[in-house]
Amino acid sequence: MKFLELRQKDVVNCNTGEKLGFVIDLEFDPRNGCINFLIVPRMGKGFRCIGKNQIYKIPYKCVIKIGRDAVLVDIDEKQCLK
């Protein structure tokens, strides 16, 4: 799978069923080339998040499934929000 294809998929938290957003970046381990984290910007709900550049830093081990339309993750959103 290409990164461009991954960026077009919705990231959905299996715990809440909520859409978190889209992957904008990946964090790799430079020693072995493995993906450590998916970087997903927090979607604003209304105008509350204007000026806040919060992101979800989702550990790759929390990815449950990468499907045709979505990436399913199992996370505690508060722990992954940076």
Backbone hydrogen bonds, N-H to C=O, Kabsch-Sander energy under -0.5 kcal/mol:
donor,donor_aa,acceptor,acceptor_aa,energy
6,L,2,K,-1.8
7,R,3,F,-2.3
8,Q,4,L,-0.7
8,Q,5,E,-0.7
9,K,6,L,-1.5
10,D,69,D,-1.9
11,V,21,G,-2.8
12,V,10,D,-0.6
12,V,71,V,-2.8
13,N,18,E,-2.4
14,C,12,V,-0.6
14,C,73,V,-3.5
17,G,13,N,-2.8
20,L,11,V,-3.6
21,G,11,V,-1.0
23,V,9,K,-0.5
24,I,39,I,-3.0
25,D,39,I,-1.3
27,E,37,F,-2.4
28,F,26,L,-0.5
29,D,34,C,-2.5
33,G,29,D,-2.7
36,N,27,E,-3.6
37,F,27,E,-1.5
38,L,58,I,-2.7
39,I,25,D,-2.8
40,V,38,L,-0.6
40,V,56,Y,-2.5
42,R,54,Q,-2.4
43,M,20,L,-0.8
46,G,44,G,-0.8
48,R,45,K,-0.9
50,I,47,F,-1.1
52,K,49,C,-2.2
53,N,51,G,-0.6
54,Q,52,K,-0.9
56,Y,40,V,-3.8
57,K,55,I,-0.6
57,K,80,C,-2.8
58,I,38,L,-2.6
58,I,56,Y,-0.8
60,Y,36,N,-2.8
62,C,59,P,-2.1
63,V,60,Y,-1.8
64,I,62,C,-0.6
64,I,72,L,-2.9
65,K,72,L,-1.4
67,G,65,K,-0.7
67,G,70,A,-3.1
71,V,10,D,-3.4
72,L,65,K,-3.1
72,L,70,A,-0.5
73,V,12,V,-2.7
74,D,62,C,-2.3
75,I,73,V,-0.6
77,E,75,I,-0.7
79,Q,76,D,-1.0
80,C,76,D,-1.4
81,L,77,E,-1.3
82,K,55,I,-3.2
